Amino acid sequence: MGTMKAEVIILFRYRKSIISDIITFLALYLGIIIFNDASNFSNFYNVQISDGPILLLIGYIFWTFSNIALGYSSSIIVGDAKSGMLEVKLQGIIPYTALSFFSVLVTIIESIIVLFFACLISLVIGYIEFTQIPFLLLSIVLTIPSIIGMYGVGLILAGFALKEKSIGQFVSIISAILLFLSNTLILNLPNYIYIIPFTSGIDISRNLFSTGVFDSYLFIIYLCVCSLWLVVGILIFNILLKKERTQGSFDSF
């Protein structure tokens, strides 16, 4: 709890960065609702035209929460390596991957702030109805496995970035690719997209909203995929970390 409290303090201490992130994600959301036809979603899921926007917003929620977690998980590890704190934290009782995951959970706060303003904008312009807000809150709960899965992806990126101690623009590039090639904005994609942690969560939420039926089979796939990414992420990160500690310039920062 002490670690998470410290991370919350750090998160709000660097409020300029938070504001910048919020503006970026909200600008992107405005672009999505302007340049995407929500009626395509209502037609595909056979719901009323007025329900199309929330189906689009569900995809945005999963993508936003997942990619904020991805960016924060990779950047905090690279930041620790650059500042020299990584070696210190590795000597602690709590495994470093668990310690960094506690920090990633703090990103849920930032994600909720982004969603709050996105919903506020949507309500003001009449894009969604107030009665749909409770379902959006349920969607937030359903993003938890995808946050865990994307944390695993972040570990892999951070592991490869340990040598240079810089993540560069890789996270932004990957986030953009995931936005435009996943079911966030595109409908009727083949099932292999479910290898991406948050994609099955999107379909679970959209199907639940449109039909009232919870797809338990897809939920099992969702949990398995996200768990697999977490395990693979931890394994690859530990391998790359060990390699960097023995062969690289781990102590230089």
matplotlib code that plots the C-alpha trace (Angstrom):
import matplotlib.pyplot as plt

x = [0.0, 2.9, 4.3, 1.0, 0.5, 4.0, 3.1, -0.1, 1.8, 4.4, 1.6, 0.0, 3.3, 4.0, 0.5, 1.8, 2.5, -1.0, -2.7, -0.7, -1.8, -5.4, -5.5, -3.9, -6.4, -9.3, -8.2, -7.9, -11.4, -12.8, -11.2, -12.7, -16.2, -15.9, -14.4, -16.1, -19.7, -21.2, -24.1, -21.8, -21.7, -25.4, -26.0, -23.4, -24.7, -28.4, -29.2, -30.8, -28.9, -28.7, -26.8, -24.0, -21.9, -21.6, -20.4, -17.7, -16.9, -16.5, -13.7, -12.1, -12.3, -10.5, -7.9, -7.2, -7.0, -4.8, -2.4, -2.0, -0.9, 1.4, 3.1, 3.4, 4.7, 7.5, 8.4, 8.6, 11.0, 13.2, 13.1, 14.3, 17.1, 18.1, 18.1, 19.9, 16.9, 16.3, 19.3, 18.2, 14.6, 15.9, 17.5, 14.1, 12.0, 9.1, 9.9, 10.5, 7.8, 5.3, 6.5, 6.3, 2.8, 1.6, 2.8, 0.9, -2.4, -2.1, -2.6, -6.3, -6.7, -5.4, -7.5, -10.7, -9.9, -9.6, -12.9, -14.7, -13.9, -14.7, -18.1, -18.7, -18.0, -20.2, -23.1, -22.8, -22.9, -25.6, -23.4, -24.4, -27.2, -26.8, -28.5, -25.7, -23.0, -23.5, -22.6, -19.5, -18.5, -19.0, -16.7, -14.0, -14.2, -13.8, -10.7, -8.7, -7.5, -6.4, -4.5, -2.7, -2.0, -0.8, 1.5, 3.1, 3.6, 5.1, 7.6, 8.8, 9.3, 11.1, 13.3, 14.5, 15.0, 17.2, 20.4, 19.7, 17.7, 15.2, 11.9, 11.7, 8.5, 7.9, 5.0, 3.3, 3.8, 2.4, -0.5, -1.4, -1.1, -3.4, -5.9, -6.3, -5.8, -7.8, -11.6, -11.4, -12.6, -12.9, -15.7, -16.0, -12.3, -11.1, -10.8, -7.0, -7.1, -7.9, -4.2, -4.2, -5.1, -7.9, -9.7, -11.8, -12.8, -14.2, -16.3, -17.5, -18.7, -20.2, -22.1, -23.2, -24.6, -26.3, -27.7, -27.6, -25.7, -22.3, -20.1, -18.4, -16.4, -14.9, -14.2, -12.2, -10.2, -9.8, -8.4, -6.1, -4.6, -4.0, -2.5, -0.3, 1.0, 1.7, 3.7, 5.6, 6.3, 7.8, 9.9, 11.3, 11.9, 13.8, 15.9, 16.8, 17.4, 19.8, 21.6, 22.0, 23.2, 25.9, 26.9, 25.7, 26.4, 23.7, 25.3, 25.8, 23.1]
y = [0.0, 2.3, 1.8, 2.6, 5.7, 6.9, 6.3, 8.2, 11.2, 10.9, 10.7, 14.0, 15.7, 15.5, 16.9, 18.6, 15.2, 14.0, 17.1, 16.5, 12.8, 13.7, 16.3, 13.9, 11.1, 13.5, 15.0, 11.5, 10.7, 13.8, 12.7, 9.2, 10.5, 13.0, 10.7, 7.5, 6.6, 5.1, 3.9, 1.2, -0.2, -0.1, -1.8, -4.5, -5.3, -4.8, -2.2, 1.3, 4.0, 5.9, 3.0, 3.1, 5.7, 3.7, 0.7, 2.9, 4.4, 0.9, 0.2, 3.5, 2.7, -0.7, 0.8, 3.8, 1.9, -0.8, 1.6, 3.9, 0.8, -0.2, 3.1, 3.6, 0.0, 0.3, 3.9, 3.4, 0.4, 2.3, 5.3, 3.2, 1.9, 5.4, 6.8, 3.8, 2.9, -0.4, -2.1, -0.8, -2.1, -5.5, -6.0, -5.6, -8.3, -7.8, -9.1, -6.1, -7.2, -7.2, -3.9, -2.3, -3.7, -1.9, 1.2, 0.4, 0.0, 3.7, 4.4, 3.4, 6.8, 8.6, 6.4, 7.2, 10.9, 10.6, 8.6, 11.1, 14.0, 11.8, 10.9, 14.6, 15.7, 12.9, 13.9, 17.6, 17.0, 14.3, 11.6, 9.2, 9.1, 9.4, 6.1, 4.4, 5.5, 2.5, 0.1, 2.1, 1.6, -2.1, -1.9, -0.4, -3.4, -5.7, -3.9, -5.2, -8.4, -6.4, -4.0, -7.1, -8.4, -5.1, -4.9, -8.1, -6.5, -3.5, -5.7, -7.1, -3.6, -2.5, -5.5, -4.8, -1.1, -1.8, -1.6, 1.9, 2.9, 4.6, 3.5, 6.1, 6.3, 2.6, 2.8, 5.5, 3.5, 0.3, 2.2, 3.7, 0.3, -1.3, 1.5, 1.3, -2.5, -3.8, -4.0, -0.7, 1.0, -1.9, -4.4, -8.0, -8.9, -12.5, -14.2, -14.2, -10.6, -12.0, -12.5, -8.8, -8.6, -6.1, -7.1, -10.0, -7.7, -5.2, -7.9, -9.2, -5.8, -4.9, -8.2, -7.8, -4.4, -5.3, -8.7, -8.9, -12.1, -12.6, -14.7, -16.9, -18.8, -15.6, -14.5, -17.6, -16.8, -13.3, -14.4, -17.0, -14.6, -11.8, -14.3, -15.7, -12.2, -11.6, -14.8, -14.4, -10.8, -11.7, -14.5, -12.4, -9.4, -11.5, -13.1, -9.8, -8.2, -11.1, -10.7, -7.0, -7.3, -9.9, -8.6, -5.0, -1.7, -2.1, 0.1, 3.1, 5.7]
z = [0.0, 0.8, -2.7, -4.4, -2.2, -3.3, -6.9, -6.6, -5.1, -8.0, -10.6, -9.4, -8.7, -12.4, -13.2, -16.4, -17.9, -16.8, -18.3, -21.5, -21.6, -20.9, -23.7, -26.1, -25.4, -25.5, -28.7, -30.1, -28.8, -30.5, -33.8, -33.4, -32.9, -35.7, -38.4, -37.5, -38.3, -35.1, -37.2, -38.5, -35.0, -34.5, -37.8, -37.1, -33.6, -34.6, -32.1, -32.3, -34.0, -30.7, -29.2, -31.8, -30.0, -26.8, -28.7, -30.2, -26.8, -25.3, -27.7, -26.9, -23.1, -23.5, -25.9, -23.6, -20.3, -21.9, -23.6, -20.7, -18.7, -21.6, -21.7, -18.0, -17.3, -19.9, -19.1, -15.3, -15.7, -18.2, -15.9, -13.0, -15.2, -16.2, -12.7, -11.1, -9.0, -10.8, -9.2, -5.8, -6.2, -7.4, -4.0, -2.3, -0.8, -3.3, -6.8, -9.1, -11.6, -8.8, -7.5, -10.9, -11.4, -8.2, -9.9, -13.1, -11.1, -10.4, -14.1, -13.6, -11.9, -14.9, -17.2, -15.1, -15.4, -19.2, -19.3, -17.1, -19.5, -22.5, -21.0, -20.1, -23.6, -25.0, -22.7, -23.5, -27.3, -26.9, -28.2, -25.3, -22.8, -19.0, -18.5, -20.3, -17.8, -15.5, -18.3, -19.0, -15.4, -15.8, -18.9, -16.7, -14.4, -17.5, -18.6, -15.6, -17.3, -20.4, -18.1, -16.7, -20.2, -21.6, -18.5, -19.8, -23.2, -21.5, -19.7, -23.0, -24.4, -21.3, -21.4, -24.9, -23.9, -20.9, -22.9, -24.3, -21.2, -23.6, -24.9, -27.6, -29.6, -29.7, -27.3, -29.3, -32.5, -31.0, -29.6, -32.9, -34.6, -32.0, -32.5, -36.2, -36.7, -33.8, -33.2, -31.4, -34.6, -37.1, -37.2, -38.3, -37.8, -37.7, -34.3, -34.3, -33.2, -29.7, -29.3, -28.5, -24.8, -24.9, -28.1, -26.6, -23.8, -26.3, -27.9, -24.6, -23.5, -26.8, -27.0, -23.4, -24.2, -27.5, -26.5, -22.7, -23.0, -21.3, -23.5, -20.9, -23.5, -24.9, -21.3, -20.7, -23.8, -22.6, -19.2, -20.8, -23.4, -20.8, -18.3, -21.1, -22.0, -18.3, -17.9, -21.2, -20.3, -16.9, -18.4, -21.3, -19.0, -16.5, -19.3, -20.8, -17.4, -16.4, -19.8, -19.3, -15.8, -16.8, -20.2, -20.5, -18.9, -16.3, -13.7, -16.0, -16.0]

ax = plt.figure().add_subplot(projection="3d")
ax.plot(x, y, z, "-o")
ax.set_aspect("equal")
plt.show()
